[in-house]
């Protein structure tokens, strides 16, 4: 396991209900293609550092979530002209 923090690329957010309980978390990927989730990311410039509350998740675990939750893709907020 790597000990130094890496920059993560935001993929989006999964949210919805599982067994009557509301579930929501952010999804990101590192440079090696590993997936991470975070249920409460910080709103700082370092929010997408792997050491800042991000947990590693397998693709099998993610596929179980994808069957029950809605995916909202990440997008950059831009000024419209």
C-alpha positions in Angstrom: 0.0 0.0 0.0 1.2 3.5 -0.9 1.8 5.8 2.1 2.1 9.2 0.3 -1.0 11.0 -0.8 -1.8 11.1 -4.5 -4.0 13.4 -6.5 -7.3 11.8 -7.4 -9.5 12.5 -10.4 -13.2 13.1 -9.5 -15.6 10.8 -11.3 -18.9 11.8 -9.7 -21.3 11.0 -6.9 -23.5 8.0 -6.2 -26.6 8.5 -4.1 -29.9 6.8 -3.3 -31.5 4.3 -0.9 -30.2 0.9 0.1 -32.5 -1.1 2.3 -34.4 2.0 3.3 -31.3 3.9 4.3 -30.0 6.9 2.4 -26.5 6.4 1.0 -24.3 9.0 -0.8 -20.6 9.2 -1.5 -18.1 10.7 -3.9 -16.2 8.5 -6.3 -12.6 9.2 -7.6 -9.8 7.4 -9.3 -6.0 7.5 -9.0 -3.4 7.4 -11.7 -3.2 3.6 -11.4 -6.9 3.1 -12.0 -7.8 2.3 -8.4 -11.2 3.5 -7.2 -11.8 5.5 -4.0 -14.9 6.6 -2.1 -15.4 9.4 0.4 -18.7 10.0 2.2 -17.7 13.4 3.5 -14.9 15.1 1.5 -13.6 18.4 2.7 -14.2 21.5 0.6 -10.6 22.7 0.3 -8.1 22.7 -2.5 -6.8 19.4 -1.1 -10.1 17.6 -1.2 -9.0 15.1 -3.8 -5.9 13.8 -2.1 -6.0 10.1 -1.4 -4.9 10.6 2.2 -7.8 12.9 3.0 -10.5 10.4 4.1 -10.7 8.4 0.9 -11.2 4.7 1.1 -10.1 2.1 -1.5 -13.0 0.2 -3.1 -13.0 -2.7 -5.4 -14.8 -2.8 -8.8 -17.0 -5.6 -7.4 -18.1 -3.5 -4.5 -18.7 -0.6 -6.8 -20.9 -2.7 -9.2 -23.1 -3.6 -6.2 -23.6 0.0 -5.4 -24.3 0.9 -9.0 -27.2 -1.5 -9.2 -29.0 0.4 -6.4 -27.7 4.0 -6.5 -27.9 6.8 -9.1 -24.7 8.1 -10.6 -24.2 11.8 -11.0 -21.1 12.6 -13.1 -18.6 15.2 -11.9 -18.5 18.4 -14.0 -16.5 21.5 -13.7 -18.5 24.6 -13.0 -18.0 27.2 -15.6 -19.4 30.6 -16.3 -21.8 30.5 -19.2 -21.7 33.2 -21.8 
